[in-house]
Amino acid sequence: MTPSEDSADELLGRVLLCRVIEPGDEAGGRWVREFGVGEVVRRLREGVSALPGVSEGRWAGLVARARRARPERDLAVAGEAGARFVVPGGAEWPGQLDDLGDARPIGLWVRGRPSLRMWALRSVAVVGARACTEYGTHVAATLAGGLAERGWVVVSGGAYGIDGAAHRGALAARGATVAVLACGVDRPYPRGHAALISRIADQGLVVGELPPGDHPTPSRFILRNRVIAALTRGTVVVEAACRSGSLATARAAERLGRFTMGVPGPVTSALSAGVHELLRAGAALVTDAAEVVELVGDMGDLAPPRRGPVLPRDLLEPASRAVLAALPGNRAATVEEIALGVPTTRDEAIAKLYELRALGYVERHGDGWKLTRQAMMSVRTGHGPC
């Protein structure tokens, strides 16, 4: 058998196994690792010599699936939908998926022109609640747009709510986004996102473990999340209730040694309760794209420090600020009283008072000095008189 024939058999074998073995099935992954694709396929098709660790009933079910599988047809249907099948060890396979061990996908169906391997190298997952708030939608879209503008690929699950907002935010910024589905890539789910997923396939990538035509189930959504976590450098949870499936993505990311991040929300919101528990457990708190990139990016990709506004009085010399602080807010004070309050000499106090008068902070009233109305207002509002 030539190397090309061997590769073709490996490809067809993995396509068949995608029909037989459920995503994330570690027993199936162990069979492939220990016996090889060809031997596992042979046993399944012949229905003899059951593989280790499987009950009689389950083995019968797997054999029945294998006998119905038509890998050539699956490849043809995928080709008509513009999809290809990517296998471990191939040029487009993202090596970070190997961190999943025996739970690694048998293969991945991919729609879209870019290379999945190259895009996954600089990618971040943005996930969260389906029934999200306007706050969550805004934050997810803004965060994804900011990541896209910085050259990062935004990965999410294509679902309603935070997922959809993240995809749209990246697309609006003319950036890159990947949707990882829990169904066949030729059957977008949810149906209400058919146009969005088609747009992602045109401009980015749509990825899934399940063969063409397969439908999602609750367990497949949860198992899909491990792929999102493994593909990316880190996972950001924007909004999530305590039982949200997006927390499974964050937990998978943590197990894999990826960065786990959360965006805080109102403490009164049940849709942020899961994120807050995540933060209490040690996830990094982030509020914008710069803070995410500081964690997942290269050395030196630091978020700008957060400071309050610089007020005119902040620019005063320390001695002048001390004299200004020594003036009462409700009356005039003598030079001697001001000098004692600093403390400093009478002559130094007079010099600084005249400087402050030139800047509009103080005014003279007979033998005393008083804050101007603008200066008194700045004390209350935090703005200077200039």
C-alpha positions, 0 to 999 in steps of 0.5 A: 500500500502506497503512502497516499493510499494509507493516508486515504484509508486513514481519512476514510476511517476517521470519517467513519469513526465520526459517525460511530463514536460520540465527541469526547468519548475517551474510550474511543480515543483510547482505542484509536491510540492503542490499536490504530484507526484501521484496526478499530474500523475493521473490528467495528465493521466485522462486529467481532473481537469487541474492543476493551472496556465496552459492554455487550449492548454498547458494542452492538450499538457501535457495530450497528452505527458502523455498518450504516456509516458511508464515509465516502458519502459524508465527504461528498456531502461536506464538499457540496457544503464547502467543508473539508475534513481535518485530521490529527497530524495533518497540515491544518490540524491545531496541535493544541487540541492534542492537549485533550488526550484521549478526548481529542476529536477524531477529526474536525469538519471545517467550512471556510477558506482560512487555515484553522491551525494558523487562526487558532494560534492567536485566538480567544474564546468569548462565551456566555449566557444565551438569555443575556442582558443588554449589558452582556450583549454590549460588553461581548460585542465591544470586547470581541471588536476590540480583540479583532482590531488587535489582530486576535481571532474570536472563537465562540459557539454560534449560539444566541446571546453572548456567542452571537454578540461576540461573532457580530462584534468581530465581524463588525470590526472586519476581524476574524471569528470562528464558530464551533458548532455542536452539530454538522457544519452543513446544518447551522444551529440555531436556525435563527442564526443561519444567516450569521453562521453562513456569514461566518463561513464566508468571512471566517471558519465554521468548525464541528466534530459531528458529520454532515447532517448530524443534529445537536443534543444537550450533551453534545453542546457540553462536549463541544465546549472542550474544543472551544477551550482547547483551541484558544489561548484563553476563555472569557465568560461575559455573562453566565448564571450558576448553571450556565454551560459556558462555565463548562468551557471555562472549567475546561480551559482551566484544566488545560492550563489556558487563561480563564477570565470573567467580566463582572456584572451587577451583583444583583443579576443572576446572569452574572452570578456564575461569572462572579463565582468563577472570579472568586475561584481564581479567574482573572477579572477583565473589562476590555480587550486590552486587559484580555490581551495583557494575559494571553498576548506576548510579553509587553502587551500591557493594558494601559493603567487606569487613572482618574482625570488629571485636574489642574490642581494636580499640576501645582507644585507641592508647596502651592497645593499645601497653601491652597489646602490650608485655606478654609472653604467658608471664610477668608483667612490671614496670611499668618493663619495660612502659614501656620496651617501649612506650616511655612513662613509668612513670606513663603505663604504670601509668595504662593498665595500670589501665584495661586491668585494668578491661576484663579484659585484665591482672591484677596479680601482686605488683610485676608485671603479666600478661595474663589467661587470657582475653586470652591466649586472644584472642591465639590465637583473635582474640577479645577477653576481653569 
